Amino acid sequence: MSEESPDLVIDNLKNIQAKILVSQEKHFQTMGKNQSVELIAVSKRQSENRINAALAAGVRVFGENRVQEAQNRWVHRRAVHPDLTLHLIGPLQTNKVSDAVALFDVIQVVDRVKLAKALANEMASQSRQIEYYIQVNTGEELQKSGIAPKEADKFISYCRDDLKLNVTGLMCIPPLSEEPSMHFALLQTIANRNEIVKLSMGMSDDFEEAIAFGASAVRVGSAIFGTREP
Ligand SMILES: *Cc1c(COP(=O)(O)O)cnc(C)c1O
């Protein structure tokens, strides 16, 4: 695996942050209530050196897709950086709910009744207030997590009103083979209809397009850190 030098991570970061600012200014009218776009640095399967470089550059918001990997990477770093914000962006099994609620500040992958119920129970027992995003499978792909778009309204109100989960956002991962903009537009429509303000959409290849459709947070990994370990 090629080792990215800390300098390269810093250059990449500056570049992405500048592009976010440009897109933000260009699209501020469509951004509605989201006056600025949050950059979530996706640190999954990245080396310690690269992560330390991002921390040294002031990055405090990170995304991870596996609970155990995130624990190994972040529990000790939290002690040094109490101002970290950690987002879970990968599928969550119900047997990992307790660890996930203990570690993450935002769980972006709420997508089924069983998981939502387990999160509500866990929240009560840990008395920890975190934010939840509903993941919507905008491409209706069989292999992908997320609630189907036509089930979304009902599921959002179930999580919010019946389970009292603190639902603040929606998240989607468009199909690889399709133009992402229609998926971003669909997520924005569902959010508006349900008065949800935060939209997590856009990755290394399409974050500028996501901002044009009202993203409040973009999840960027390889464009900051370089290629991931297998
Ligand atoms: C890995 C991952 C990302 C980051 O992908 P890049 O293409 O490296 O920016 C974003 N979102 C999710 C859900 C991911 O799993």
PDBQT file of the ligand as one rigid body, heavy atoms in Angstrom, charges set to zero:
ROOT
HETATM    1  C1  LIG A 301     -16.591   4.853   2.252  1.00  0.00    +0.000 C 
HETATM    2  C2  LIG A 301     -17.777   5.720   2.275  1.00  0.00    +0.000 A 
HETATM    3  C3  LIG A 301     -17.695   7.071   1.883  1.00  0.00    +0.000 A 
HETATM    4  C4  LIG A 301     -16.422   7.720   1.371  1.00  0.00    +0.000 C 
HETATM    5  O1  LIG A 301     -16.179   7.296   0.069  1.00  0.00    +0.000 OA
HETATM    6  P1  LIG A 301     -15.060   8.041  -0.851  1.00  0.00    +0.000 P 
HETATM    7  O2  LIG A 301     -15.475   7.697  -2.225  1.00  0.00    +0.000 OA
HETATM    8  O3  LIG A 301     -13.760   7.453  -0.451  1.00  0.00    +0.000 OA
HETATM    9  O4  LIG A 301     -15.141   9.486  -0.568  1.00  0.00    +0.000 OA
HETATM   10  C5  LIG A 301     -18.842   7.838   1.970  1.00  0.00    +0.000 A 
HETATM   11  N1  LIG A 301     -20.016   7.321   2.401  1.00  0.00    +0.000 NA
HETATM   12  C6  LIG A 301     -20.137   6.033   2.776  1.00  0.00    +0.000 A 
HETATM   13  C7  LIG A 301     -21.453   5.531   3.247  1.00  0.00    +0.000 C 
HETATM   14  C8  LIG A 301     -19.026   5.190   2.724  1.00  0.00    +0.000 A 
HETATM   15  O5  LIG A 301     -19.159   3.903   3.089  1.00  0.00    +0.000 OA
ENDROOT
TORSDOF 0
